[in-house]
């Protein structure tokens, strides 16, 4: 059986993808900044892509307020299938946008462990702020 690391290396070589470990936040890389800018400039096309990807729960809705964020974090334990379906749908959306806007040689893969760790830290920070009030 082929390992995940070997599979990633084959895909990187086949498609000439960048060899970067991760992007800790959407704004920390030039490519993600370029993608964000293209998405803002082409809102109609982004809406069309979202519609093509399909209906269902939207990853970004869980960042609208603290309660939704808590719900998303809890979903990882209570409803793993939905958690990963939402996460993978967002990856498909972002990768489709990359391709549509001609930003090649990159594939976005959201790491659930890193994402959850960062979200839990964010939630802890916001709880601390509430205590200060």
C-alpha positions in Angstrom: 0.0 0.0 0.0 1.2 3.5 -0.8 1.8 5.9 2.0 0.2 9.3 2.2 3.6 11.0 2.1 4.6 9.1 -1.1 1.2 9.9 -2.7 1.6 13.6 -1.9 5.1 13.6 -3.4 3.9 11.9 -6.6 1.1 14.4 -7.0 3.5 17.4 -6.3 5.9 16.0 -9.0 3.2 15.3 -11.5 1.5 18.7 -11.3 4.6 20.8 -10.4 3.1 21.8 -7.0 4.9 23.9 -4.5 6.8 22.1 -1.7 5.5 24.0 1.3 4.4 22.3 4.6 1.5 24.5 5.5 0.0 27.9 5.5 -1.0 28.8 9.1 -3.5 31.4 8.1 -5.2 32.5 4.9 -3.5 35.9 5.0 0.1 34.6 5.6 1.0 33.7 2.0 1.1 35.7 -1.2 -1.0 33.0 -2.9 -3.8 33.2 -0.4 -3.7 37.0 -0.5 -4.0 36.8 -4.3 -6.9 34.3 -4.0 -8.7 36.5 -1.5 -8.3 39.5 -3.8 -9.6 37.7 -6.8 -12.5 36.4 -4.8 -13.5 39.9 -3.8 -13.1 41.2 -7.3 -15.1 38.4 -8.8 -17.9 38.0 -6.3 -20.4 36.8 -9.0 -18.1 34.0 -10.1 -17.5 33.0 -6.5 -21.3 32.8 -6.0 -21.5 30.7 -9.1 -18.8 28.3 -7.8 -20.5 28.0 -4.5 -23.8 27.1 -6.2 -22.0 24.5 -8.3 -20.3 22.9 -5.3 -23.7 22.2 -3.9 -26.1 23.0 -1.1 -25.6 22.1 2.5 -23.9 23.5 5.5 -21.4 26.2 4.9 -18.0 26.1 6.6 -17.9 29.9 6.9 -21.2 30.1 8.7 -19.5 28.6 11.8 -17.4 31.7 12.1 -20.3 34.1 12.4 -20.4 34.1 16.2 -19.0 32.4 19.2 -22.0 30.0 19.6 -21.6 28.7 16.0 -17.9 28.3 16.6 -18.5 26.2 19.7 -21.0 24.1 17.7 -18.5 23.4 15.0 -15.8 22.4 17.5 -18.3 20.1 19.2 -19.3 18.6 15.9 -15.9 17.0 15.6 -16.8 14.7 18.5 -20.5 14.4 18.1 -21.0 14.2 14.3 -17.6 13.4 12.7 -19.2 12.7 9.2 -20.8 16.1 9.0 -17.6 17.8 10.3 -15.5 16.3 7.6 -18.1 16.7 4.9 -18.2 20.5 5.7 -14.4 20.7 5.9 -13.9 18.9 2.5 -16.6 20.9 0.8 -14.7 24.1 1.8 -11.5 22.6 0.4 -13.3 21.8 -2.9 -14.7 25.3 -3.0 -11.2 27.0 -2.3 -9.4 24.7 -4.8 -12.1 25.4 -7.5 -11.5 29.1 -6.9 -7.8 28.7 -7.2 -8.2 26.9 -10.5 -10.9 29.3 -11.8 -8.7 32.4 -11.1 -5.6 30.8 -12.7 -3.7 30.4 -9.5 -1.9 27.2 -10.2 0.6 24.9 -8.6 -1.2 24.8 -5.2 -3.8 22.6 -3.6 -5.4 23.7 -0.3 -5.8 21.0 2.3 -7.4 22.0 5.6 -5.7 20.1 8.5 -8.5 19.4 11.0 -6.1 19.0 13.9 -4.4 22.3 13.3 -7.8 24.0 12.6 -9.4 22.7 15.8 -6.4 23.6 17.9 -6.4 27.1 16.5 -10.2 27.4 17.0 -10.0 26.2 20.6 -7.2 28.7 21.3 -9.3 31.4 19.7 -12.3 30.4 21.8 -10.1 30.3 25.0 -8.9 33.8 24.2 -12.4 35.1 23.7 -13.5 33.6 27.0 -10.6 35.4 28.8 -11.8 38.7 27.2 -15.3 38.0 28.6 -13.9 37.6 32.1 -12.2 41.0 31.8 -15.6 42.7 31.2 
